[in-house]
């Protein structure tokens, strides 16, 4: 049987636009990962290791073409605000 708080959550969820539900779904996946036993970074999936290796290789090859984090954030805010 559902508790009243779960029922309330489900009712609120039904009232949200689909794109917000998608974002919430992504966030729940993040929370699930964050609090799982693999979140210490030692037990990455193979596909995650491959992506990290690719990104590190790209960084090594293009070290002079990097953009500072704050600059990237500012560009994204300007573009999407």
N, C-alpha and C positions, 0 to 999 in steps of 0.2 A: 504494500500500500504506500502511496506517495505521501510525504509529509506536506504540511501546508506551505512551507517555504519553497519546496520544489514545485508545487502547484503554482504558487505566485510567480516563480521564476519562469516557468513554462508559459504562463499567460503573458508576461512581459515580453518574452522572446517572440511569441506569435505576433505581437504588435509592431515589431521592428521591421524596417526595410531589409530586403534580402542582402544588400551589400554589408549591412551592419552585422547581420547574422554570420556572414562569411568571415568577417573580421573577428567576431567573438569565437568562432570555431577555430580560427588560427591561434588566437590567444589561449584557448583551452588546450590546444596541442602543445603550445609553448609551456604552459603550466604543468601539464602532464610530464613533459620531458624534463623540466626544471626540477621537479620533485621525484623523478624516477631514480633508480639506482645507477643509471648510466649518465646522469647529469654531471658527474665529476670529471668528465672529459676523457676518461681512460677507456671507456667502452664505446667508442664511436662506431657507427655502421661503416661498412666498406665504402659505400657511395659518398659518405661524408668525408672520409679520408681522401678519396680521389679528388673531390672538389677542393679541399684544402691544399692538396699537393699541386693542383693546377694553378690555384691562386698564388701560392708561394713561388712557383716557377715563373708565372707572369710577372710577379713583383721583381724577381731576380733579373729577368730579361729587360724590364722596363723601369728600372729603379729611378731614372731621372724624369719619368713621366707621371709620377704620383701627384695627387692633389691632397692638400691638407684636409682633415676631417671637417673642421669648421667652415672652410671654403666650400666644400661639397654640400654641407647642410644649408649654407646661405644660398647657394645656387638652386637647390631643390625647393627651398621656401619661396624664393622669387618666382620660380617656374610654376609652382602649384598653389600659390596664395591668391 
